[in-house]
Amino acid sequence: MALPTSRTQFAEYCLRRLGEPVIQVNVDPEQVQDRIDDALNFYRDYHHDGVEKLYLKHEITAANIASKSIPLTDAIIGVVAVFDIGSSLNTNNLFNIRYQMSLNDLYDLTRTSVIPYYLAMTHISFLESMFVGHPQIRFNRHTDTLHLDVDWDKVTEGNFVIVECYSHLDPETYNNVYKDRFLLEYATALIKKQWGENLKKFDGIAMPGNVTFNGQKIWDEANQEVIELENKMVTTFSLPAVDMLG
């Protein structure tokens, strides 16, 4: 059978890796779904393919001005920056100077070195950062609300905000997520660990045919697999922390 492309196929694939239908995996379907949710949450938090960079456009409303904030969806896990809000704030930056330099004072860039132009633009950007600054933001993924610390008296209804952010991938929309090799291995290990957890209470009890369960061994094996996969995630599939770049 091909790799899964839906949540149902994903659950069935993980159970087959654990032995079904040859042997019975003693895990309730709801427990399977819970462990898949756990695997997806871990995948979104640490795997570089679990999120995507977006530029969201939001039109300012009266409610936004009153609350001084912008609502975001639950899929947004982090906000990087916000571009200047609307044309009403453009008079506060140095865009006009830059425009005049480009229009009247700069050289023909097709016949001259671009180094002076680059240095001039860098200097203007530095001055703009010092004397004007950028919109300050506050965001927590659990509140789904982006707070903008700007002068809201200069923000008018109907302006637009462009938000640079990261959103987790919805596997129901992008079903290739269910084919990810790490996600398949990690979800299987979590379900196996749940299987061992369910059977541990029957350790040592003789069943018909003189069969005994060893749930602790299943749990120990699965727990070691989970630890190894989580370490592999950090060393292989996660992006380095920002302060480690460069």
RACOR-V843372 format. One record per pair of residues at least 4 apart in sequence whose C-alpha atoms are under 8 Angstrom apart, sorted by the first residue. I is the first residue (numbers start at 1). J is the second residue. Records with the same first field share a line. If there is no record, write none. Layout:
BEGIN
I=J / J
END
This chain:
BEGIN
3=13 / 178 / 179
4=9 / 10 / 13 / 178 / 179
5=9 / 10 / 175 / 176 / 177 / 178 / 179
6=10 / 171 / 172 / 175 / 178
7=11 / 172 / 178
8=12
9=13
10=14 / 178 / 184
11=15 / 32 / 33 / 36
12=16
13=17
14=18 / 184 / 187 / 188 / 191
15=19 / 20 / 25 / 188
16=20 / 21
17=188
18=25 / 188 / 192
19=23 / 24 / 25
20=24 / 25
25=195
26=195 / 198 / 199
27=31 / 32 / 191 / 194 / 195 / 198
28=32
29=33
30=34
31=35 / 191 / 194
32=36 / 191
33=37
34=38
35=39 / 187 / 190 / 191
36=40 / 187 / 190 / 191
37=41
38=42 / 187
39=43 / 183 / 186 / 187 / 190
40=44 / 183
41=45
42=46 / 47
43=47 / 50 / 183
44=49 / 50 / 51 / 168 / 169
45=50
46=50 / 233 / 234 / 237 / 238 / 239
47=51 / 233 / 237 / 238 / 239
48=237 / 238 / 239
50=168 / 169
51=166 / 167 / 168 / 169
52=166 / 167 / 168 / 169
53=164 / 165 / 166 / 167
54=163 / 164 / 165 / 166 / 167
55=162 / 163 / 164 / 165
56=161 / 162 / 163 / 164 / 165
57=160 / 161 / 162 / 163
58=160 / 161 / 162 / 163
59=157 / 158 / 159 / 160 / 161
60=64 / 65 / 156 / 157 / 158 / 159 / 160 / 161
61=65 / 157 / 158
62=66 / 157
63=67
64=68 / 69 / 70
65=69 / 152 / 155 / 157
68=147 / 148 / 149 / 152
69=145 / 146 / 147 / 148
70=145 / 146 / 147 / 148
71=144 / 145 / 146
72=76 / 144 / 145 / 146
73=144
74=141 / 142 / 144
75=167 / 168 / 169
76=141 / 144 / 165 / 166 / 167 / 168
77=141 / 165 / 166 / 167 / 168
78=139 / 140 / 141 / 165 / 166 / 167
79=139 / 163 / 164 / 165 / 166
80=163 / 164 / 165 / 166
81=135 / 137 / 163 / 164 / 165
82=134 / 135 / 137 / 161 / 162 / 163 / 164
83=134 / 135 / 161 / 162 / 163 / 164
84=89 / 90 / 134 / 135 / 161 / 162
85=89 / 155 / 159 / 160 / 161 / 162
86=90 / 155 / 159 / 160 / 161
87=91 / 159
88=154 / 155 / 156
89=93 / 154 / 155
90=95
91=95 / 96
92=132
93=128 / 132
94=98 / 124 / 128
95=99
96=100
97=101
98=102 / 121 / 124
99=103
100=104 / 105
101=105 / 106
102=106
106=117
107=112
108=112
109=113 / 114
114=118
115=119
116=120
117=121
118=122
119=123
120=124
121=125
122=126
123=127
124=128
125=129
126=130
127=131 / 132
128=132 / 133
129=133 / 134
135=148 / 149 / 150
136=148 / 149 / 150
137=146 / 147 / 148 / 149
138=146 / 147 / 148 / 149
139=143 / 144 / 145 / 146 / 147
140=144 / 145 / 146
141=145
151=155
155=159
169=173 / 174 / 177
170=174 / 175
171=175 / 176 / 177 / 178
175=179
176=180
178=183 / 184
179=183 / 184
180=184
181=185
182=186 / 229
183=187
184=188
185=189
186=190 / 226 / 229
187=191
188=192
189=193 / 222 / 223 / 225 / 226
190=194 / 222 / 223 / 226
191=195
192=196 / 218 / 219 / 222
193=197 / 218 / 219 / 220 / 221 / 222 / 223
194=198 / 219
195=199 / 215 / 218 / 219
196=200 / 215 / 216 / 217 / 218 / 219 / 220 / 222
197=201 / 215 / 216 / 219
198=215
199=203 / 213 / 214 / 215 / 216
200=213 / 214 / 215 / 216 / 219
201=215
202=213 / 214 / 215
203=212 / 213 / 214 / 215 / 216
204=212 / 213 / 214
205=212 / 213
206=210 / 211 / 212 / 213
207=211 / 212
214=218
215=219
216=220
217=221
218=222
219=223
220=224
221=225
222=226
223=227
224=228
225=229
226=230
227=231
228=232
229=233
230=234
231=235
232=236 / 237
233=237 / 238
234=238
240=244 / 245
241=245
END
